[in-house]
Amino acid sequence: MAPASVAALFEPLQLGPLTLRNRVFMSALTRNRSVPTNIPNAVNLEYYQQRAKSAGLIITEGVLITPQGSEWPHAPGIWSKEQIAGWKKITDAVHQEGSVIYAQLWHLGRTSHPDAPEQKATGLPVYAPSAISARGGKFRFIPGEPGYVTPTAIDDPTILLDLFETAAVNAKDAGFDGVELHGANGYLIHQFLDSTSNTRTDSWGGSAVNRSKFGLLALERVIKVFGKDRVGIKLSPAGGYNDMGMPLEETIATFTHFITEADKLGIAYIDLMRYSEMLDPVIDGEKRATKHDIVATYSPLFKHTKIFSNAGWTGEEAAAAVKDGKVEGVFFGMGWINHPDFAARLEHGKPLDNPIDFTTLYGTYHGSEEEQRKGYVDYPAAVYKI
């Protein structure tokens, strides 16, 4: 029996047609280990299978929906038959362990670099809503380690919506239980939502209604593939990371409209990222984010969709929020990196005492399988009495 302080996290939860065994979820975590060609491999499989032994729901690391010039050259993709086959092995292993897994569909928008080999190979520019560069970025594998550059404004955003739909089809073929759209942290969907990165004067920009259009249509595209009760989206209204954020009044108006409309679609869940100091860069001498109480501000908008949350939760705080009806489940991130049995440790009162190796968070760019395993699948689980 779980300690009373976290017991609420170990009540099962019905998510559409799926029964989650607990409410301790694994957040998307970029680990940069799909070496060498963005195809999920045996080390990735071991990593997910370890965590599937106790997680109620797993969201994959960001899965690139098309070749892009990412800061993470070994992030996995889902555009090829080989990638689909690699993911199928992983979803089968996760299901064997009794867990549920969604693919996080990821388009970087303006945070790709045109000189990255993957971007060059596409023969396409870096597309974004508007030709406005984000401040920041560091492409360590490009000579000079450049930051972000000015993207190309996409003439017809429906081209990008097509990519999300195709990726959802591929995710279904790969055996995923559902998909989560990455609408947070300054990537493509977030770029359309935010007036500092979207200055379009057509129907895709301007008002909160227009800026919400791309993300809502992306949801409709993947609902066509999976059904509404197997689709989620991650949002970070506070912004900050990747040079995002609007004035508070505009932020609340924008995300109120988006969440209200997404809720009407009846999707499985919306994951609200709380403000995170760690994800709030200092730009021009000031913190970039628009800090406000995310859960308190937006939770009254939820009528049909489950509310999940993310960023900086402790087990005890998360359990109290679930017990009080503020959220229905909580995603944890860093704890899963160095504790493959994170949920089991909470359930059995085991300490979270594996020291984390920050030098191996993102692997090595040209490492062997042995090197890729370090700080990835070699963290020990606790010992449990049978």
One Martini backbone bead per residue (centre of mass of N, CA, C, O) as a GRO file, in nm:
protein
  386
    1MET     BB    1   0.096   0.036   0.022
    2ALA     BB    2   0.073   0.353  -0.004
    3PRO     BB    3   0.147   0.627   0.113
    4ALA     BB    4  -0.067   0.869   0.215
    5SER     BB    5   0.082   1.115   0.066
    6VAL     BB    6   0.041   0.931  -0.235
    7ALA     BB    7  -0.223   0.760  -0.283
    8ALA     BB    8  -0.378   0.920  -0.513
    9LEU     BB    9  -0.171   0.820  -0.744
   10PHE     BB   10  -0.290   0.496  -0.709
   11GLU     BB   11  -0.531   0.554  -0.878
   12PRO     BB   12  -0.705   0.478  -1.120
   13LEU     BB   13  -0.744   0.574  -1.480
   14GLN     BB   14  -0.962   0.695  -1.722
   15LEU     BB   15  -0.852   0.706  -2.075
   16GLY     BB   16  -1.086   0.657  -2.225
   17PRO     BB   17  -1.023   0.320  -2.314
   18LEU     BB   18  -0.806   0.356  -2.090
   19THR     BB   19  -0.626   0.201  -1.820
   20LEU     BB   20  -0.465   0.348  -1.560
   21ARG     BB   21  -0.280   0.241  -1.284
   22ASN     BB   22  -0.183   0.544  -1.262
   23ARG     BB   23  -0.074   0.908  -1.193
   24VAL     BB   24   0.227   0.841  -1.289
   25PHE     BB   25   0.398   1.022  -1.519
   26MET     BB   26   0.585   1.040  -1.825
   27SER     BB   27   0.763   1.262  -1.965
   28ALA     BB   28   0.897   1.426  -2.204
   29LEU     BB   29   1.249   1.325  -2.301
   30THR     BB   30   1.524   1.439  -2.420
   31ARG     BB   31   1.819   1.212  -2.518
   32ASN     BB   32   1.979   1.158  -2.787
   33ARG     BB   33   1.979   0.807  -2.880
   34SER     BB   34   1.921   0.780  -3.206
   35VAL     BB   35   2.158   0.589  -3.319
   36PRO     BB   36   2.244   0.747  -3.620
   37THR     BB   37   1.925   0.777  -3.783
   38ASN     BB   38   1.654   0.829  -3.606
   39ILE     BB   39   1.634   0.528  -3.497
   40PRO     BB   40   1.502   0.322  -3.303
   41ASN     BB   41   1.656   0.126  -3.049
   42ALA     BB   42   1.768  -0.097  -2.813
   43VAL     BB   43   1.823   0.123  -2.598
   44ASN     BB   44   1.549   0.256  -2.607
   45LEU     BB   45   1.387   0.007  -2.528
   46GLU     BB   46   1.510  -0.033  -2.247
   47TYR     BB   47   1.428   0.239  -2.130
   48TYR     BB   48   1.116   0.207  -2.157
   49GLN     BB   49   1.082  -0.068  -2.016
   50GLN     BB   50   1.177   0.013  -1.738
   51ARG     BB   51   0.943   0.239  -1.699
   52ALA     BB   52   0.688   0.049  -1.760
   53LYS     BB   53   0.673  -0.103  -1.479
   54SER     BB   54   0.528   0.185  -1.335
   55ALA     BB   55   0.395   0.354  -1.535
   56GLY     BB   56   0.090   0.484  -1.638
   57LEU     BB   57   0.227   0.702  -1.841
   58ILE     BB   58   0.383   0.748  -2.163
   59ILE     BB   59   0.591   0.994  -2.306
   60THR     BB   60   0.766   1.057  -2.544
   61GLU     BB   61   0.987   1.184  -2.685
   62GLY     BB   62   1.044   1.385  -2.919
   63VAL     BB   63   0.895   1.338  -3.244
   64LEU     BB   64   0.987   1.366  -3.552
   65ILE     BB   65   0.784   1.440  -3.845
   66THR     BB   66   1.051   1.550  -3.980
   67PRO     BB   67   1.317   1.651  -4.120
   68GLN     BB   68   1.549   1.830  -3.900
   69GLY     BB   69   1.752   2.102  -3.754
   70SER     BB   70   1.839   2.000  -3.475
   71GLU     BB   71   1.998   2.013  -3.165
   72TRP     BB   72   1.908   1.694  -3.188
   73PRO     BB   73   2.046   1.462  -3.400
   74HIS     BB   74   1.921   1.193  -3.213
   75ALA     BB   75   1.639   1.221  -3.266
   76PRO     BB   76   1.351   1.080  -3.322
   77GLY     BB   77   1.142   0.943  -3.572
   78ILE     BB   78   0.821   0.914  -3.810
   79TRP     BB   79   0.874   0.877  -4.155
   80SER     BB   80   0.970   0.574  -4.155
   81LYS     BB   81   0.976   0.236  -4.165
   82GLU     BB   82   1.211   0.201  -3.964
   83GLN     BB   83   1.087   0.370  -3.738
   84ILE     BB   84   0.827   0.216  -3.700
   85ALA     BB   85   0.965  -0.052  -3.627
   86GLY     BB   86   1.115   0.054  -3.378
   87TRP     BB   87   0.857   0.144  -3.221
   88LYS     BB   88   0.709  -0.129  -3.213
   89LYS     BB   89   0.900  -0.260  -3.011
   90ILE     BB   90   0.841  -0.058  -2.784
   91THR     BB   91   0.532  -0.083  -2.755
   92ASP     BB   92   0.535  -0.382  -2.692
   93ALA     BB   93   0.706  -0.362  -2.431
   94VAL     BB   94   0.519  -0.172  -2.274
   95HIS     BB   95   0.269  -0.360  -2.280
   96GLN     BB   96   0.403  -0.600  -2.132
   97GLU     BB   97   0.425  -0.401  -1.862
   98GLY     BB   98   0.132  -0.237  -1.844
   99SER     BB   99   0.145   0.011  -2.027
  100VAL     BB  100   0.126   0.346  -2.167
  101ILE     BB  101   0.173   0.498  -2.507
  102TYR     BB  102   0.275   0.812  -2.631
  103ALA     BB  103   0.329   1.023  -2.896
  104GLN     BB  104   0.537   1.298  -2.953
  105LEU     BB  105   0.463   1.553  -3.166
  106TRP     BB  106   0.738   1.724  -3.357
  107HIS     BB  107   0.782   2.069  -3.436
  108LEU     BB  108   1.024   2.330  -3.446
  109GLY     BB  109   1.054   2.534  -3.652
  110ARG     BB  110   1.266   2.802  -3.569
  111THR     BB  111   1.465   2.579  -3.403
  112SER     BB  112   1.609   2.541  -3.652
  113HIS     BB  113   1.889   2.473  -3.880
  114PRO     BB  114   2.010   2.524  -4.205
  115ASP     BB  115   2.312   2.380  -4.137
  116ALA     BB  116   2.199   2.126  -4.078
  117PRO     BB  117   2.217   1.826  -4.222
  118GLU     BB  118   1.909   1.756  -4.215
  119GLN     BB  119   1.816   2.018  -4.350
  120LYS     BB  120   1.982   2.009  -4.609
  121ALA     BB  121   1.861   1.732  -4.713
  122THR     BB  122   1.570   1.855  -4.778
  123GLY     BB  123   1.579   2.147  -4.933
  124LEU     BB  124   1.465   2.322  -4.697
  125PRO     BB  125   1.351   2.546  -4.509
  126VAL     BB  126   1.290   2.718  -4.220
  127TYR     BB  127   0.984   2.699  -4.070
  128ALA     BB  128   0.737   2.957  -3.992
  129PRO     BB  129   0.511   3.193  -3.934
  130SER     BB  130   0.763   3.392  -3.907
  131ALA     BB  131   1.044   3.619  -3.966
  132ILE     BB  132   1.147   3.521  -3.651
  133SER     BB  133   1.385   3.508  -3.424
  134ALA     BB  134   1.518   3.339  -3.184
  135ARG     BB  135   1.662   3.364  -2.877
  136GLY     BB  136   1.928   3.150  -2.895
  137GLY     BB  137   2.086   2.869  -2.888
  138LYS     BB  138   2.293   2.555  -2.960
  139PHE     BB  139   2.501   2.418  -3.217
  140ARG     BB  140   2.749   2.197  -3.141
  141PHE     BB  141   2.782   2.051  -3.445
  142ILE     BB  142   2.841   2.336  -3.547
  143PRO     BB  143   3.043   2.551  -3.658
  144GLY     BB  144   3.053   2.788  -3.389
  145GLU     BB  145   2.792   2.742  -3.236
  146PRO     BB  146   2.515   2.836  -3.320
  147GLY     BB  147   2.222   2.990  -3.329
  148TYR     BB  148   1.952   3.121  -3.405
  149VAL     BB  149   1.754   3.195  -3.697
  150THR     BB  150   1.596   3.319  -3.956
  151PRO     BB  151   1.312   3.230  -4.084
  152THR     BB  152   1.054   3.100  -4.291
  153ALA     BB  153   0.764   3.194  -4.403
  154ILE     BB  154   0.480   3.026  -4.439
  155ASP     BB  155   0.244   3.026  -4.678
  156ASP     BB  156   0.120   2.714  -4.620
  157PRO     BB  157   0.029   2.557  -4.329
  158THR     BB  158  -0.101   2.287  -4.437
  159ILE     BB  159   0.165   2.141  -4.488
  160LEU     BB  160   0.216   2.094  -4.179
  161LEU     BB  161  -0.045   1.943  -4.114
  162ASP     BB  162   0.019   1.695  -4.288
  163LEU     BB  163   0.253   1.595  -4.109
  164PHE     BB  164   0.084   1.527  -3.860
  165GLU     BB  165  -0.101   1.319  -3.992
  166THR     BB  166   0.117   1.123  -4.089
  167ALA     BB  167   0.240   1.071  -3.808
  168ALA     BB  168  -0.016   0.944  -3.689
  169VAL     BB  169  -0.029   0.706  -3.877
  170ASN     BB  170   0.250   0.595  -3.794
  171ALA     BB  171   0.187   0.565  -3.491
  172LYS     BB  172  -0.032   0.356  -3.529
  173ASP     BB  173   0.150   0.146  -3.674
  174ALA     BB  174   0.348   0.143  -3.406
  175GLY     BB  175   0.134   0.108  -3.144
  176PHE     BB  176   0.014   0.345  -3.033
  177ASP     BB  177  -0.232   0.477  -2.810
  178GLY     BB  178  -0.127   0.772  -2.889
  179VAL     BB  179  -0.120   1.140  -2.903
  180GLU     BB  180   0.104   1.420  -2.860
  181LEU     BB  181   0.112   1.754  -2.880
  182HIS     BB  182   0.362   1.997  -2.922
  183GLY     BB  183   0.259   2.315  -2.760
  184ALA     BB  184   0.545   2.388  -2.642
  185ASN     BB  185   0.851   2.551  -2.587
  186GLY     BB  186   0.867   2.706  -2.881
  187TYR     BB  187   0.723   2.558  -3.092
  188LEU     BB  188   0.524   2.563  -3.354
  189ILE     BB  189   0.247   2.591  -3.212
  190HIS     BB  190   0.346   2.814  -3.020
  191GLN     BB  191   0.427   3.016  -3.244
  192PHE     BB  192   0.135   3.066  -3.336
  193LEU     BB  193   0.018   3.167  -3.054
  194ASP     BB  194   0.244   3.383  -3.046
  195SER     BB  195   0.288   3.730  -3.103
  196THR     BB  196   0.618   3.724  -3.109
  197SER     BB  197   0.613   3.486  -3.358
  198ASN     BB  198   0.324   3.603  -3.470
  199THR     BB  199   0.270   3.852  -3.750
  200ARG     BB  200   0.036   3.790  -3.905
  201THR     BB  201  -0.235   3.907  -4.152
  202ASP     BB  202  -0.390   3.662  -4.167
  203SER     BB  203  -0.575   3.377  -4.060
  204TRP     BB  204  -0.297   3.296  -3.873
  205GLY     BB  205  -0.322   3.593  -3.746
  206GLY     BB  206  -0.343   3.820  -3.458
  207SER     BB  207  -0.566   3.691  -3.319
  208ALA     BB  208  -0.641   3.445  -3.101
  209VAL     BB  209  -0.805   3.286  -3.303
  210ASN     BB  210  -0.589   3.275  -3.529
  211ARG     BB  211  -0.348   3.162  -3.353
  212SER     BB  212  -0.517   2.890  -3.285
  213LYS     BB  213  -0.569   2.742  -3.554
  214PHE     BB  214  -0.333   2.549  -3.595
  215GLY     BB  215  -0.361   2.374  -3.337
  216LEU     BB  216  -0.658   2.287  -3.383
  217LEU     BB  217  -0.609   2.152  -3.661
  218ALA     BB  218  -0.403   1.949  -3.560
  219LEU     BB  219  -0.600   1.802  -3.380
  220GLU     BB  220  -0.801   1.722  -3.604
  221ARG     BB  221  -0.601   1.549  -3.765
  222VAL     BB  222  -0.540   1.333  -3.534
  223ILE     BB  223  -0.833   1.254  -3.479
  224LYS     BB  224  -0.882   1.114  -3.753
  225VAL     BB  225  -0.688   0.874  -3.664
  226PHE     BB  226  -0.752   0.815  -3.329
  227GLY     BB  227  -0.933   0.989  -3.192
  228LYS     BB  228  -1.018   1.193  -2.929
  229ASP     BB  229  -0.943   0.968  -2.685
  230ARG     BB  230  -0.612   0.970  -2.814
  231VAL     BB  231  -0.564   1.286  -2.746
  232GLY     BB  232  -0.307   1.532  -2.687
  233ILE     BB  233  -0.171   1.831  -2.510
  234LYS     BB  234   0.101   2.059  -2.478
  235LEU     BB  235   0.135   2.339  -2.248
  236SER     BB  236   0.307   2.686  -2.205
  237PRO     BB  237   0.190   2.980  -2.099
  238ALA     BB  238   0.454   3.116  -1.969
  239GLY     BB  239   0.696   3.037  -2.114
  240GLY     BB  240   1.038   3.141  -2.225
  241TYR     BB  241   1.129   2.914  -2.377
  242ASN     BB  242   1.245   3.010  -2.677
  243ASP     BB  243   1.135   3.304  -2.668
  244MET     BB  244   0.860   3.324  -2.489
  245GLY     BB  245   0.602   3.574  -2.458
  246MET     BB  246   0.340   3.758  -2.320
  247PRO     BB  247   0.140   3.946  -2.197
  248LEU     BB  248  -0.075   3.858  -1.961
  249GLU     BB  249  -0.349   3.927  -2.091
  250GLU     BB  250  -0.283   3.787  -2.364
  251THR     BB  251  -0.222   3.510  -2.256
  252ILE     BB  252  -0.498   3.449  -2.127
  253ALA     BB  253  -0.667   3.492  -2.381
  254THR     BB  254  -0.534   3.282  -2.562
  255PHE     BB  255  -0.553   3.023  -2.371
  256THR     BB  256  -0.853   3.036  -2.327
  257HIS     BB  257  -0.934   2.984  -2.613
  258PHE     BB  258  -0.778   2.726  -2.675
  259ILE     BB  259  -0.883   2.547  -2.442
  260THR     BB  260  -1.182   2.572  -2.499
  261GLU     BB  261  -1.166   2.444  -2.787
  262ALA     BB  262  -1.021   2.179  -2.714
  263ASP     BB  263  -1.237   2.083  -2.515
  264LYS     BB  264  -1.467   2.060  -2.730
  265LEU     BB  265  -1.323   1.812  -2.877
  266GLY     BB  266  -1.264   1.583  -2.652
  267ILE     BB  267  -1.003   1.526  -2.550
  268ALA     BB  268  -0.822   1.353  -2.327
  269TYR     BB  269  -0.589   1.589  -2.286
  270ILE     BB  270  -0.426   1.850  -2.089
  271ASP     BB  271  -0.095   1.975  -2.052
  272LEU     BB  272   0.009   2.180  -1.786
  273MET     BB  273   0.262   2.397  -1.760
  274ARG     BB  274   0.438   2.524  -1.534
  275TYR     BB  275   0.626   2.731  -1.396
  276SER     BB  276   0.989   2.750  -1.478
  277GLU     BB  277   1.295   2.846  -1.392
  278MET     BB  278   1.462   2.652  -1.583
  279LEU     BB  279   1.268   2.771  -1.844
  280ASP     BB  280   1.384   3.080  -1.773
  281PRO     BB  281   1.534   3.300  -1.944
  282VAL     BB  282   1.782   3.538  -1.986
  283ILE     BB  283   1.691   3.843  -2.162
  284ASP     BB  284   1.821   4.134  -2.154
  285GLY     BB  285   1.822   4.103  -1.819
  286GLU     BB  286   1.551   3.921  -1.839
  287LYS     BB  287   1.297   3.747  -1.776
  288ARG     BB  288   1.077   3.591  -2.014
  289ALA     BB  289   0.844   3.510  -1.865
  290THR     BB  290   0.486   3.463  -1.775
  291LYS     BB  291   0.403   3.473  -1.462
  292HIS     BB  292   0.169   3.219  -1.346
  293ASP     BB  293  -0.112   3.040  -1.243
  294ILE     BB  294  -0.196   2.786  -1.433
  295VAL     BB  295  -0.407   2.604  -1.297
  296ALA     BB  296  -0.593   2.827  -1.177
  297THR     BB  297  -0.653   2.980  -1.447
  298TYR     BB  298  -0.749   2.712  -1.644
  299SER     BB  299  -0.926   2.487  -1.501
  300PRO     BB  300  -1.224   2.613  -1.541
  301LEU     BB  301  -1.230   2.525  -1.862
  302PHE     BB  302  -1.286   2.230  -1.786
  303LYS     BB  303  -1.540   1.990  -1.919
  304HIS     BB  304  -1.412   1.719  -2.098
  305THR     BB  305  -1.114   1.736  -2.018
  306LYS     BB  306  -0.828   1.635  -1.898
  307ILE     BB  307  -0.618   1.739  -1.624
  308PHE     BB  308  -0.282   1.800  -1.655
  309SER     BB  309   0.057   1.810  -1.518
  310ASN     BB  310   0.371   2.007  -1.504
  311ALA     BB  311   0.646   2.096  -1.334
  312GLY     BB  312   0.787   2.054  -1.018
  313TRP     BB  313   0.672   1.806  -0.887
  314THR     BB  314   0.578   1.640  -0.617
  315GLY     BB  315   0.434   1.376  -0.484
  316GLU     BB  316   0.270   1.522  -0.261
  317GLU     BB  317   0.157   1.755  -0.433
  318ALA     BB  318   0.019   1.580  -0.645
  319ALA     BB  319  -0.171   1.422  -0.456
  320ALA     BB  320  -0.321   1.671  -0.348
  321ALA     BB  321  -0.431   1.767  -0.626
  322VAL     BB  322  -0.592   1.513  -0.683
  323LYS     BB  323  -0.764   1.503  -0.424
  324ASP     BB  324  -0.877   1.811  -0.486
  325GLY     BB  325  -0.929   1.828  -0.815
  326LYS     BB  326  -0.713   1.995  -0.989
  327VAL     BB  327  -0.610   1.715  -1.091
  328GLU     BB  328  -0.564   1.378  -1.258
  329GLY     BB  329  -0.254   1.416  -1.334
  330VAL     BB  330   0.117   1.360  -1.336
  331PHE     BB  331   0.411   1.486  -1.460
  332PHE     BB  332   0.738   1.352  -1.480
  333GLY     BB  333   1.091   1.389  -1.531
  334MET     BB  334   1.374   1.379  -1.381
  335GLY     BB  335   1.307   1.127  -1.202
  336TRP     BB  336   1.321   0.922  -1.453
  337ILE     BB  337   1.617   0.932  -1.532
  338ASN     BB  338   1.743   0.817  -1.230
  339HIS     BB  339   1.450   0.645  -1.211
  340PRO     BB  340   1.309   0.371  -1.354
  341ASP     BB  341   1.118   0.339  -1.066
  342PHE     BB  342   0.961   0.593  -0.971
  343ALA     BB  343   0.671   0.497  -0.899
  344ALA     BB  344   0.757   0.269  -0.707
  345ARG     BB  345   0.896   0.447  -0.501
  346LEU     BB  346   0.648   0.601  -0.415
  347GLU     BB  347   0.468   0.353  -0.338
  348HIS     BB  348   0.717   0.232  -0.132
  349GLY     BB  349   0.898   0.461   0.005
  350LYS     BB  350   1.138   0.530  -0.170
  351PRO     BB  351   1.417   0.676  -0.238
  352LEU     BB  352   1.557   0.951  -0.435
  353ASP     BB  353   1.908   0.848  -0.464
  354ASN     BB  354   2.002   0.896  -0.749
  355PRO     BB  355   2.248   1.033  -0.900
  356ILE     BB  356   2.287   1.275  -1.139
  357ASP     BB  357   2.414   1.287  -1.481
  358PHE     BB  358   2.455   1.570  -1.670
  359THR     BB  359   2.668   1.473  -1.893
  360THR     BB  360   2.437   1.238  -2.007
  361LEU     BB  361   2.159   1.346  -2.103
  362TYR     BB  362   2.256   1.366  -2.442
  363GLY     BB  363   2.494   1.222  -2.484
  364THR     BB  364   2.663   1.142  -2.782
  365TYR     BB  365   2.727   1.220  -3.115
  366HIS     BB  366   2.956   0.951  -3.158
  367GLY     BB  367   2.869   0.708  -2.997
  368SER     BB  368   2.855   0.426  -2.861
  369GLU     BB  369   2.654   0.209  -2.711
  370GLU     BB  370   2.800   0.225  -2.441
  371GLU     BB  371   2.785   0.536  -2.419
  372GLN     BB  372   2.469   0.561  -2.443
  373ARG     BB  373   2.406   0.406  -2.169
  374LYS     BB  374   2.507   0.632  -2.016
  375GLY     BB  375   2.268   0.778  -1.826
  376TYR     BB  376   2.009   0.576  -1.918
  377VAL     BB  377   2.026   0.234  -1.833
  378ASP     BB  378   2.223   0.241  -1.545
  379TYR     BB  379   2.012   0.292  -1.344
  380PRO     BB  380   1.903   0.187  -1.047
  381ALA     BB  381   1.696   0.000  -0.884
  382ALA     BB  382   1.526  -0.085  -0.635
  383VAL     BB  383   1.461  -0.280  -0.352
  384TYR     BB  384   1.214  -0.539  -0.329
  385LYS     BB  385   0.976  -0.695  -0.163
  386ILE     BB  386   0.795  -1.003  -0.225
   0.00000   0.00000   0.00000
